[in-house]
Amino acid sequence: MRDIFVILRECAEEIGQAIEAHRGRGFSGIRESQYHLDVVADDVARRVLGGAQFRVVSEESGVTGSGPLTVVVDPIDGSTNCDHGVPFYTTSLAVLGEGELVAGYVVNHATGTAYEAERGAGATRDGEVIRASDRERIGDAIVAFSGLPAYHAGWAQFRALGAASLEICLVADGSLDAYGVAQQSTLNPWDYLAGLLIAREAGAVDADYRGEELVTDAAVGRRPIIAATPSLLGELVTIGPL
């Protein structure tokens, strides 16, 4: 597994270097909501991961390559943040084998902070072991969302930060207490899979508002909820999509 993380780190590092000249260039015109920096980042991801004999599932280019392991990659999660200079954007890399999550790597390019997890081996932030918070009640919780909630459901505070993979990692390290989707927002697997494993390995729990399987490499919409504790997750599930 150590060799896998070497490749994941190399991929993310090369992406971070490649996008610098393309920040602020705006949309590519190739695909709706795709930035020039997304195209450049995807080129790097496919070259590095494909060269390492991974099957690659990317937000930007679909399925390429073949191999016993699949990497589900969002080359830049938080592309709008990145293009506009908001320091909250990542490369998110999730490794699947035989349909199971086996490794996850998320790095915030703006700060260099990196989260890693291997199935059954815990999760780290910059090499230090992390744990989710012990928050039990929504009234005490800081909750982040994809999309904007339609009403206040009793949380202490909420955030909408624009990069799901990193927001889920903030649940993993205890900075946030929960993360979910609001109104009709959905996420694709490349948005959340790496963060999902990191959160699970840090002791957080998860569900899907519609009861669907979250671990998939298909290009499908999901409505995940990640919470620090089972009781907090239960409250969020009971409230339902906001």
C-alpha positions as CSV (number, residue, x, y, z in Angstrom):
1,M,0.0,0.0,0.0
2,R,2.9,2.3,0.6
3,D,3.7,2.3,-3.1
4,I,0.2,3.3,-3.9
5,F,0.4,6.4,-1.7
6,V,3.7,7.3,-3.4
7,I,1.9,7.4,-6.7
8,L,-1.1,9.3,-5.3
9,R,1.2,11.9,-3.7
10,E,3.1,12.2,-7.0
11,C,-0.1,12.7,-9.0
12,A,-1.4,15.4,-6.6
13,E,1.9,17.2,-6.5
14,E,2.2,17.3,-10.3
15,I,-1.4,18.6,-10.5
16,G,-0.7,21.3,-8.0
17,Q,2.3,22.5,-10.1
18,A,0.5,22.3,-13.4
19,I,-2.6,24.3,-12.5
20,E,-0.7,27.4,-11.3
21,A,-0.4,29.0,-14.7
22,H,-4.1,28.4,-15.4
23,R,-5.7,29.9,-12.4
24,G,-7.9,32.8,-13.3
25,R,-8.3,31.7,-17.0
26,G,-12.0,30.9,-16.5
27,F,-14.1,28.3,-18.3
28,S,-12.6,26.0,-20.9
29,G,-15.6,26.1,-23.2
30,I,-15.3,22.3,-23.7
31,R,-17.8,21.2,-21.1
32,E,-20.3,23.2,-19.0
33,S,-18.7,24.5,-15.7
34,Q,-15.3,23.1,-16.7
35,Y,-12.3,25.4,-16.2
36,H,-9.0,25.5,-18.1
37,L,-7.3,24.3,-14.9
38,D,-9.6,21.3,-14.8
39,V,-8.4,20.2,-18.2
40,V,-4.8,20.6,-17.3
41,A,-5.2,18.7,-14.0
42,D,-7.0,15.9,-15.7
43,D,-4.2,15.5,-18.3
44,V,-1.7,15.0,-15.4
45,A,-4.0,12.6,-13.5
46,R,-4.5,10.4,-16.5
47,R,-0.8,10.4,-17.4
48,V,0.5,9.6,-13.9
49,L,-2.2,7.2,-12.8
50,G,-2.5,5.4,-16.2
51,G,1.2,5.1,-16.4
52,A,1.1,3.3,-13.0
53,Q,-1.4,0.8,-14.5
54,F,-4.5,2.0,-12.7
55,R,-7.9,2.1,-14.2
56,V,-8.9,5.7,-13.9
57,V,-12.4,7.2,-13.4
58,S,-12.2,11.0,-13.6
59,E,-14.8,13.7,-13.4
60,E,-13.3,15.3,-16.4
61,S,-12.7,12.4,-18.8
62,G,-14.6,9.4,-17.6
63,V,-13.0,5.9,-17.7
64,T,-9.6,5.4,-19.1
65,G,-6.9,2.7,-18.8
66,S,-7.2,-0.7,-17.1
67,G,-5.8,-2.5,-14.2
68,P,-6.7,-4.5,-11.0
69,L,-7.2,-1.3,-9.0
70,T,-9.3,1.7,-9.9
71,V,-8.6,5.3,-8.9
72,V,-11.6,7.6,-8.8
73,V,-10.2,11.1,-9.1
74,D,-11.5,14.6,-9.0
75,P,-8.4,16.4,-10.4
76,I,-9.5,19.6,-8.8
77,D,-12.4,19.6,-6.4
78,G,-13.4,23.2,-5.8
79,S,-12.5,24.4,-9.2
80,T,-14.4,27.7,-8.8
81,N,-12.5,28.3,-5.5
82,C,-9.2,27.6,-7.3
83,D,-9.9,29.8,-10.3
84,H,-11.1,32.7,-8.2
85,G,-8.4,32.5,-5.5
86,V,-10.4,31.1,-2.7
87,P,-7.8,28.9,-0.8
88,F,-10.0,25.8,-0.4
89,Y,-9.5,23.3,-3.3
90,T,-8.1,19.8,-3.6
91,T,-7.1,16.9,-5.6
92,S,-9.1,13.9,-4.4
93,L,-8.0,10.3,-5.1
94,A,-9.8,7.2,-4.0
95,V,-8.5,3.7,-4.7
96,L,-11.0,0.8,-5.1
97,G,-10.2,-2.9,-5.4
98,E,-12.9,-5.5,-6.0
99,G,-15.5,-2.8,-5.3
100,E,-14.1,-1.8,-1.9
101,L,-12.5,1.4,-0.8
102,V,-8.9,0.6,0.0
103,A,-7.1,4.0,0.1
104,G,-7.9,7.7,0.0
105,Y,-5.8,10.8,-0.4
106,V,-7.0,14.4,-0.4
107,V,-4.6,17.4,-0.5
108,N,-5.6,21.1,-0.1
109,H,-3.4,22.7,-2.7
110,A,-3.8,26.1,-1.2
111,T,-2.2,25.1,2.1
112,G,-0.5,21.8,1.4
113,T,-2.5,20.0,4.1
114,A,-2.8,16.3,3.1
115,Y,-5.2,13.7,4.4
116,E,-4.6,10.0,4.0
117,A,-6.4,6.7,4.9
118,E,-5.8,3.1,4.3
119,R,-8.7,0.7,5.0
120,G,-8.3,-0.7,8.5
121,A,-5.3,1.4,9.3
122,G,-6.7,4.7,10.5
123,A,-6.5,8.2,9.0
124,T,-4.0,11.0,9.2
125,R,-3.6,14.7,8.5
126,D,0.0,15.6,7.6
127,G,1.1,12.3,9.1
128,E,-0.7,12.8,12.4
129,V,-3.6,10.5,13.5
130,I,-7.0,12.2,13.4
131,R,-10.3,11.5,15.0
132,A,-13.8,12.8,14.4
133,S,-15.4,14.9,17.1
134,D,-17.6,13.5,19.8
135,R,-20.6,15.8,19.0
136,E,-23.8,14.1,19.7
137,R,-26.5,16.7,19.2
138,I,-27.3,18.8,16.1
139,G,-27.9,21.8,18.4
140,D,-24.2,21.8,19.3
141,A,-22.9,20.9,15.8
142,I,-21.1,22.9,13.1
143,V,-22.5,21.4,9.8
144,A,-21.3,22.0,6.2
145,F,-23.4,21.5,3.1
146,S,-23.2,21.1,-0.6
147,G,-25.9,23.6,-1.6
148,L,-27.8,25.9,0.7
149,P,-30.3,24.5,3.2
150,A,-33.9,25.7,2.8
151,Y,-34.4,26.3,6.5
152,H,-32.6,26.2,9.8
153,A,-32.8,22.8,11.4
154,G,-31.3,23.6,14.8
155,W,-27.6,23.4,14.2
156,A,-25.2,25.7,16.0
157,Q,-23.6,27.0,12.8
158,F,-23.4,25.9,9.2
159,R,-20.9,26.4,6.3
160,A,-20.9,26.0,2.5
161,L,-17.3,25.9,1.5
162,G,-17.4,24.5,-2.0
163,A,-15.1,21.5,-2.0
164,A,-16.9,18.3,-0.7
165,S,-13.7,16.2,-0.4
166,L,-12.1,18.7,1.9
167,E,-15.2,19.4,3.9
168,I,-15.6,15.7,4.6
169,C,-12.0,15.6,5.7
170,L,-12.8,18.4,8.1
171,V,-15.4,16.1,9.7
172,A,-12.7,13.4,9.9
173,D,-10.3,15.7,11.9
174,G,-13.0,17.2,14.1
175,S,-13.1,20.7,12.6
176,L,-16.6,20.1,11.4
177,D,-19.2,17.8,13.0
178,A,-21.2,16.8,9.9
179,Y,-21.4,17.3,6.2
180,G,-24.4,16.7,3.9
181,V,-26.3,17.8,0.9
182,A,-29.1,20.4,0.9
183,Q,-32.2,20.7,-1.2
184,Q,-31.7,19.0,-4.6
185,S,-27.9,19.0,-4.5
186,T,-26.2,15.7,-5.3
187,L,-22.5,14.6,-5.4
188,N,-20.7,12.1,-7.6
189,P,-18.4,9.5,-6.3
190,W,-15.2,11.5,-7.3
191,D,-16.5,14.3,-5.0
192,Y,-16.7,12.2,-1.9
193,L,-15.1,8.7,-2.0
194,A,-11.6,9.6,-0.8
195,G,-13.0,11.8,2.0
196,L,-15.5,9.0,2.8
197,L,-12.8,6.5,3.6
198,I,-10.8,9.1,5.5
199,A,-13.8,9.9,7.6
200,R,-14.7,6.3,8.2
201,E,-11.1,5.5,9.3
202,A,-11.3,8.5,11.7
203,G,-14.4,7.1,13.4
204,A,-17.1,9.1,11.6
205,V,-20.2,7.4,10.3
206,D,-22.2,7.9,7.0
207,A,-25.4,7.2,5.2
208,D,-27.2,8.3,2.0
209,Y,-30.5,10.2,2.3
210,R,-32.0,7.9,-0.3
211,G,-30.5,4.7,1.2
212,E,-28.2,4.1,-1.8
213,E,-24.8,2.6,-1.8
214,L,-22.1,5.2,-1.5
215,V,-19.1,3.1,-2.6
216,T,-19.3,3.0,-6.4
217,D,-17.2,4.1,-9.3
218,A,-20.2,4.7,-11.6
219,A,-21.0,8.3,-12.7
220,V,-24.1,8.5,-10.5
221,G,-25.5,11.1,-8.2
222,R,-25.6,10.4,-4.5
223,R,-26.8,12.3,-1.4
224,P,-24.3,11.4,1.3
225,I,-24.3,12.5,5.0
226,I,-21.2,12.2,7.0
227,A,-21.4,12.8,10.8
228,A,-19.0,12.5,13.7
229,T,-21.2,10.2,15.8
230,P,-24.1,7.8,15.2
231,S,-26.5,9.9,17.2
232,L,-25.7,13.0,15.2
233,L,-26.1,11.0,12.0
234,G,-29.5,9.8,13.2
235,E,-30.7,13.3,13.9
236,L,-29.7,14.4,10.4
237,V,-31.4,11.4,8.7
238,T,-34.6,12.0,10.7
239,I,-34.7,15.6,9.6
240,G,-34.2,14.5,6.0
241,P,-32.9,16.5,3.0
242,L,-33.0,20.3,3.7
